[in-house]
Amino acid sequence: MKFKIRHETRAFLYGIIIPWGVAAAVFLLFVFFGFTVFDELPAKIFLGILILCGAVEIISILLYIAEKIFGAKIIIESDHIKVRMFLRRRNIRFDDIADAKYRHYYDRTEEKNNPYSILTQCADANYPTAPIIRSQIIFYLLSGKVFRLNDAATNYKWKRNLWITDPEIDPDGDVKLYQAYLCYRSAWHKYYNTGENALKYDIN
């Protein structure tokens, strides 16, 4: 089974935010030490850092937009998972997975980058902006490493409110990452309950 998700690589977001902080810090140091544009060497260093920060900013923005457009794919096979991300590909065998957890988390990065949210907060400092809820799968590998995938929690908040009055509704029903997680769990149980694997593992 193949699932397309809207995964976000945190490194791309950090690549957009960090250059601004670096440029501001360098400018403050430039002023603190009393340098001016007429100080040739410090001015060249400052200009070079600004150019480097600008380049990192542009590249990070392009990568972030490209990832938004292309997304990521999870392919659940009978004995392994294929992950096709924008700049990475990974195959994870079921035998290498110790455990997997599905969860939700609050992401305030999107909220801060939302112009409407920013304008609203400027107009009313007491306006309670709601953080963005996203979904996540965490794969705990036998090697001790952790591999994470995230996705938009499509319709989760709306269905969660409906679930209060109708418990048969699954709030995560429209979340592609959750669908991939259920498919993985089904394939995992089938893999460990058939053939030679059923003899090696005691799976309830």
LUMKE-864091 format. One record per residue (C-alpha): x, y, z. Coordinates in steps of 0.1 Angstrom, whole numbers. Each point is the difference from the previous one (the first is absolute). Example, Ala and Ser with C-alpha at 12.3 -4.5 7.8 and 13.67 -1.06 7.14 Angstrom:
2
     x     y     z
   123   -45    78
    14    34    -7
# end
This chain:
204
     x     y     z
     0     0     0
    12    35    -8
    -8    31    20
     9    36    -9
     6    22    30
     9    37     6
    32    -6    19
    20    30    12
    38    -2     5
     9    22    30
    34     8   -14
   -16    20   -29
   -20    20    25
    31     6    22
    18    10   -32
   -25    28    -5
     0    13    36
    36    -3    11
    16    22   -27
   -21    30    13
    13    -6    36
    36    -4   -12
    -2    32   -21
   -15    19    29
    27   -12    24
    28     9   -24
   -15    35    -5
    -2     5    38
    37   -10     4
     9    23   -29
   -16    29    18
    12   -10    35
    36     1   -11
    -5    34   -16
     7   -11   -36
   -13    21   -29
    -3    -6   -37
    33    18    -4
    18   -28    19
     9   -20   -30
     8   -35    15
   -29    -1    25
   -24    13   -27
    11   -27   -24
    -4   -27    26
   -35    13     9
   -10     2   -36
    13   -35    -6
   -20   -14    29
   -32    18   -13
     5   -15   -34
     5   -35    15
   -31     4    21
   -20    12   -30
    11   -30   -20
   -10   -24    28
   -33    18     3
    -8    -2   -37
    10   -37    -3
   -20    -9    31
   -31    17   -13
     3   -17   -33
     4   -34    17
   -29     7    23
   -23     9   -29
    11   -30   -20
    -6   -23    28
   -35    15     5
    -7    -6   -37
    14   -36    -3
    -7   -12    35
    12   -35    10
   -12   -36    -6
    -2   -30    23
    -3   -33   -17
    -9   -30    22
    14   -33   -13
    -5   -34    15
    33     1    20
    13    36    -2
    -9    36    -3
    12    23   -28
     1    37     7
     5    24   -29
     6    35    12
    11    31   -20
    37    -5     5
     2   -33    17
   -10   -36    -5
    -1   -27    26
   -10   -36     3
    -8   -14    34
    -4   -37     5
   -25   -12    26
    28   -20    16
    18    33     8
   -29    16    17
    -4    -4    38
   -32    20     3
   -20    27   -17
   -22    27    15
   -26    23   -15
    -7    33    17
   -10    36    -4
    20    31     7
    -4    37     0
    19    19   -26
     3    38     6
    24     5   -29
   -28     1   -26
   -20    22    23
    28    25     2
     5    -1   -38
   -37     6    -6
    -5    37   -10
   -36     0    12
    10   -13    34
    27    27     3
   -23    28   -11
   -26   -12    25
    24    -1    29
    12    35    -9
   -36    13     0
    -9   -18    33
    28   -11    22
   -25   -20    21
   -13   -20   -29
     5   -37     9
    16   -15   -32
    -4   -37    -2
    31   -20    -9
     1   -22   -30
    -5   -37     7
    20   -25   -21
     4   -38     1
    31   -20     4
    13   -35    -2
    31    -9    20
    19   -31   -10
    23   -13    28
    27   -21   -17
    19   -29    16
    32    20    -7
   -11    25    25
    -7    27   -26
   -34    17    -5
   -17     8   -33
   -28    25    -1
   -26     8   -27
   -26    28     4
   -31    10   -19
   -29    25     1
   -28   -12    24
   -27     4   -26
   -35     5    15
    13   -13    34
   -12    30    22
   -34     0   -17
    -5   -37     3
    13     0    35
   -29    23    10
   -25   -23   -18
    15   -30    18
   -12    13    33
   -36    -6   -10
     7   -29   -24
    28   -23    13
    -2   -21   -32
    17    29   -19
    38    -4    -3
    15    35     3
    31   -11   -19
   -20   -16   -28
    10    25   -27
    37     3    10
    21   -18   -26
    28    -6    25
   -24   -18    23
   -13   -21   -29
    36    -9    -7
     6    -9    36
   -31   -23     1
    12   -17   -32
    35    -4    15
   -14   -16    32
   -21   -24   -21
    29   -10   -22
    23    -3    31
   -24   -24    17
    -5   -20   -31
    38    -2    -5
     6   -13    35
   -29   -24     1
     7   -19   -32
    27   -24   -12
    33    -2    18
    -4    33    18
   -29   -15    20
    24   -25    14
    26    26     9
   -22    26    17
   -29    -3    25
   -24    26   -13
   -35     3    16
# end
